[in-house]
Amino acid sequence: MPYDKKSELPDSVSDNLPSHAQEIFKEAYNSAWDEYKDPKDRDGNDSREEVAFKVAWSAVKQKYHKNDNGNWVKK
């Protein structure tokens, strides 16, 4: 299901990503949720939610990376 606010994001996202990265995640997730609603648009047997999570994390990784301390920081 799409997320209306950053406060609705799962703990795995909100506990690890900075605010801006959370916004990127939320927007990418919601976009992918809409784009891949039809199962024939998805690769393999991934659920709509799995695909949206993959897309969202990929979007975050375009702008952020984990530093040596394991913290997500802007590239």
C-alpha positions in Angstrom: 0.0 0.0 0.0 1.2 3.5 -0.7 2.5 5.8 2.0 1.0 9.2 2.6 3.5 10.4 5.1 7.1 9.6 6.0 5.9 8.6 9.5 4.1 5.7 7.9 7.3 4.2 6.5 8.5 0.8 7.9 11.0 0.9 10.7 13.7 -0.5 8.4 13.4 2.7 6.4 12.7 5.4 9.0 15.2 4.1 11.5 18.1 4.0 9.0 17.6 6.7 6.4 18.0 10.5 6.7 14.8 12.5 6.2 15.5 13.4 2.5 16.3 9.8 1.7 13.0 8.8 3.4 11.2 11.2 1.1 12.9 9.7 -2.0 12.0 6.2 -0.8 8.3 7.2 -0.2 7.9 8.8 -3.6 9.6 6.0 -5.5 7.7 3.4 -3.6 4.3 5.1 -4.4 5.2 5.5 -8.0 6.2 1.9 -8.4 3.1 0.8 -6.5 1.0 2.5 -9.3 3.3 1.5 -12.2 3.5 -2.2 -11.4 -0.1 -2.9 -10.3 -0.6 -5.4 -13.1 1.3 -8.6 -12.5 2.3 -8.9 -16.1 4.3 -5.7 -15.7 6.5 -7.4 -13.1 9.4 -9.8 -13.5 9.1 -13.2 -12.1 6.7 -13.9 -9.2 7.5 -10.8 -7.2 4.5 -9.2 -5.5 3.5 -5.6 -6.1 4.9 -4.7 -2.7 8.2 -6.5 -3.3 8.7 -4.7 -6.6 7.8 -1.3 -5.0 10.4 -1.9 -2.3 13.1 -2.8 -4.8 12.4 0.3 -6.9 12.3 2.5 -3.8 15.7 1.2 -2.4 17.2 1.6 -5.9 16.1 5.2 -6.0 17.6 5.8 -2.6 20.9 4.2 -3.6 21.2 6.6 -6.6 21.6 9.5 -4.1 22.8 7.9 -0.9 25.3 5.2 0.2 26.3 3.6 3.5 29.5 5.0 4.9 32.1 3.0 6.8 30.1 3.4 10.0 27.0 1.9 8.4 25.1 5.2 8.2 23.3 6.3 5.1 24.9 9.5 3.8 24.4 11.6 0.6 26.8 10.7 -2.2 
